[in-house]
Structures are given as structure tokens and as C-alpha cells.
């Protein structure tokens, strides 16, 4: 390149913001655009919107309610019981799977397609790419949660009704008190969901394999469920990422308790920070030569 | 060091550190917590059952329910989750008669429980309300949760 052409390029670029290096928001916008174009992400969002309606219809038609799960026995009594049953069920493996569908793939797909070099030769740093992909995964997870909650609660209150709900101390919660509690219960899933997103990001970065990134968090979630259901492992139970998914129980008892909620927030934050830190360190130190 | 190894090591160390810090151990499912939660839940649901059956003047205070629980017989410590909890529930009915019944309680590690009482005391799965409809009996079998550290 001659001095004149490079000078001309510099001249063309100088005016306005186009001169600056693109920031993390630009990288994030691109990641979101890539997600929006991805069939898997679209279908997941669509499924989160439609599947709960179907589920509520099927459960409502059941003569024998699923009594093994909490609130299963009340699904015909109140439209607020079904969202809580679905919340308890989703925590078992649905939440880890839904977030991992994107977060477990978002780094590894660059390996799979051999596009790391292409992405990094653009004028964004690895740090910016890391945060753009991580934030995109978290936004996707939150969208899925929002859609699931809205769809389940709306479908259930329309199909079953808005009767008063039996609380977890047997007390009756009138409809106007039950709705905020159900919404708050769903909101408690945010923290552990972000935690599972971080686990999926870590697996995605480290394994460089989308299959591991997607299936890994589900398996980890199931193993944690199993460990948490055992007696005598209470110290371990507090540290599991699946325990915060049950912290909403404290909102629905007569004397509310928030200990598990606060612990859940701390534990989720811990998992998120550790997983993201390791993922970041691994990605920074990686020798990207192929692709 | 291989990145996977490093990641596993870091995560493991962090977990172990946190575990040793929190190391309080012990279970959240204890006899006093289960007894008070079971009695409170039973009382609330019994009031609802009385409402369905059309008995008047039944309140939580009037029932004065209490529970005495035991896990797995005298040789087993009365703490921890399990399906072998037996609780003796004592309460006063709407005619001021005192009743006692053994409830089978399945306590879970997440501080929730499922309790079922004897049919001759709490009635069958469904009961007939004042309009003659069969409705689920709220005290036949019920769920409850309690604060694992109250």
C-alpha cells in the first residue's frame, strides 16, 4: 500500500465516530444479529411462547394431577398453581437446557465453523468478543425466561382461572396476593439461570465443541439435582447451582423466609464469576491459529 | 497446563474453599421445624375443609393443632429428610372433641414435605361440599414447606 492510499484511507475514516475502534456494544449488536438469524434461537423463543400453552391445556385435561411435584395437586384448584408447578419442573432440566442451547454454542460454533480468525481480524479484541457473546447469551436466557413466565401465567389464568391459591403453609392466598408472589417466584430463577449460562459459556469455550456446551450444563444440572436430593449432603447442597431454583418456596409460606433466597443469589453470583473468569482466561490465552 | 484441567482445578478449588467456609453442615430438616410447620399447615387446611363442609366457627386458634414427630423409630435420630417420619397430630374439632391421628410425612431435603393423615380422621380423597359437589379434600394429603434455618 502506498503512502498516498493509506493517507487517503485515514482521511476518509477520520470524520465522525467511524474513526474509532468499534466498541463492545457494536460487537454485541453483531452477536445479537447472528442469534436472531439462527434457526435454533428462533425456535427456542417460539417454543418458550407456545409450549406452555400446550402444557397447560394438557395438564388441565388430566383427571389425575401430578401430585409428586409441588403444587401438582392444586392445578385444578387455582390458575396460579400451574405456573408454580411448571417453575418447579423447569428447574429440573429445562432451564439449563434452554440457556445452554445458545450459551453452550456461541463460542464453540466459531471453532466448529473455523471462524475465530475471521472474527478476530476485525478490529475488536478478544475481550470485546468475550463480553459481547456472554452478554448476548444472558440476554437470550432472560428472554426465554420472560417468555416462559408470561406464557405460562397468562395461559393458566385464562384456562384454569384466577382462584385463590393455597400457600405452602396451607394458608389461602387471594388472587390479588397470589399473582405478585407467582411473578416474584419466577423472578427468583433469574440468578441461577445466569449461573447456568456462565457454566454453558465455560464449557463452550473450554471444550470448543457445541455438543459439550449444550449437553454439559443439562448433565451438570441433573447431577446437582441428584446430589441435592440426598440427605446428609447439606453443606454441599447449599453450594449447588440448582438449590437457588427452589428458593421461591420461602415466598409462599405463611411466615416468609428469605435465607435461601439470599444464599441463592450469592451462590449463583459465585458460580457466574468463577465460570466466566475461567472462560475468559482460557479464551485470552488461547493460541488461535487455525480456521 | 491443559485448559480443561486448569478450569476444572480452579472451579474445584473455589468450590472446596466455599464448602470449607460454609462448613456448617447439619440438616435443615429438624424435628421442631417439621412439627411446627405440619401443625400450622394442617390447621390452615382443616379450616378450609370445615368451610367446604359447612361447619361454622372453626378457626386456626380454635383447632389448636400440635404435632409430635419421630423419624424411623427410637433408634434413628429425629433429623434429616426421609419418608419414614411419623407425626402424631392432636387437634380440637368443631364440636370441641379432641382428636389424635398418625400422619405419614415424607420430608425432603429442600425443607418441603408431603403429609397424609388417616382417612377415618381427615376423610377420604374427595369430600362433599354444602352444594352436594364432590371436591378434593384439602387435608387428605398435602404439601408444605418451612424455613430450613428458622
Contacts between the chains, C-beta under 8 A, distances in Angstrom:
chain1	res1	chain2	res2	distance
A	67	B	141	7.3
A	70	B	112	6.1
A	70	B	143	5.5
A	70	B	145	7.8
A	71	B	143	7.3
A	73	B	136	7.5
A	73	B	141	7.2
A	73	B	142	7.7
A	73	B	143	7.0
A	76	B	136	7.7
A	77	B	136	7.1
A	166	B	45	7.6
A	166	B	48	7.7
A	166	B	138	7.1
A	167	B	44	7.9
A	168	B	41	7.8
A	168	B	112	7.2
A	168	B	143	6.8
A	168	B	144	5.7
A	168	B	145	4.1
A	169	B	37	6.8
A	169	B	40	5.2
A	169	B	41	5.1
A	169	B	44	6.0
A	169	B	144	6.1
A	169	B	145	7.7
A	169	B	146	8.0
A	170	B	40	7.1
A	170	B	41	3.9
A	170	B	42	7.0
A	170	B	43	7.3
A	170	B	44	3.3
A	170	B	45	4.1
A	170	B	48	7.5
A	170	B	138	7.5
A	170	B	142	6.5
A	170	B	144	6.5
A	171	B	44	4.8
A	172	B	44	7.6
A	172	B	48	6.6
A	202	B	7	6.5
A	206	B	3	5.6
A	206	B	4	5.3
A	206	B	7	5.1
A	207	B	4	7.3
A	228	B	109	6.4
A	228	B	110	7.3
A	229	B	108	7.2
A	229	B	109	5.6
A	229	B	110	7.8
A	230	B	109	6.7
A	231	B	27	6.6
A	231	B	29	7.7
A	231	B	80	4.5
A	231	B	81	4.4
A	231	B	82	6.5
A	231	B	109	5.7
A	232	B	27	7.3
A	232	B	80	6.7
A	233	B	109	7.9
A	234	B	25	6.4
A	234	B	26	6.2
A	234	B	27	4.9
A	234	B	28	6.5
A	234	B	109	7.3
A	235	B	19	6.0
A	235	B	22	6.1
A	235	B	23	5.8
A	235	B	24	6.7
A	235	B	25	5.0
A	236	B	19	6.7
A	237	B	109	6.4
A	238	B	22	5.7
A	239	B	15	6.2
A	239	B	18	5.6
A	239	B	19	6.0
A	239	B	22	6.8
A	243	B	110	7.7
A	246	B	110	4.9
A	249	B	110	7.1
A	249	B	111	7.1
A	249	B	112	6.2
A	249	B	145	4.3
A	250	B	145	7.6
A	250	B	147	6.7
A	252	B	145	7.4
A	253	B	144	7.9
A	253	B	145	5.7
A	253	B	146	6.8
A	253	B	147	7.3
A	254	B	40	6.4
A	254	B	44	7.3
A	255	B	147	7.3
A	255	B	150	7.7
A	257	B	147	3.7
A	257	B	149	8.0
A	257	B	150	6.5
A	259	B	147	6.6
A	259	B	148	7.4
A	259	B	149	5.3
A	260	B	148	6.9
A	270	B	14	7.3
A	270	B	18	6.5
A	274	B	10	7.0
A	274	B	11	5.9
A	274	B	14	4.8
A	275	B	11	7.3
A	277	B	10	7.8
A	278	B	6	7.5
A	278	B	7	4.6
A	278	B	10	5.2
A	278	B	11	6.5
A	279	B	7	7.9
A	281	B	6	7.9
A	282	B	3	4.6
A	282	B	6	7.3
A	282	B	7	6.3
A	285	B	3	7.6
A	286	B	3	7.4
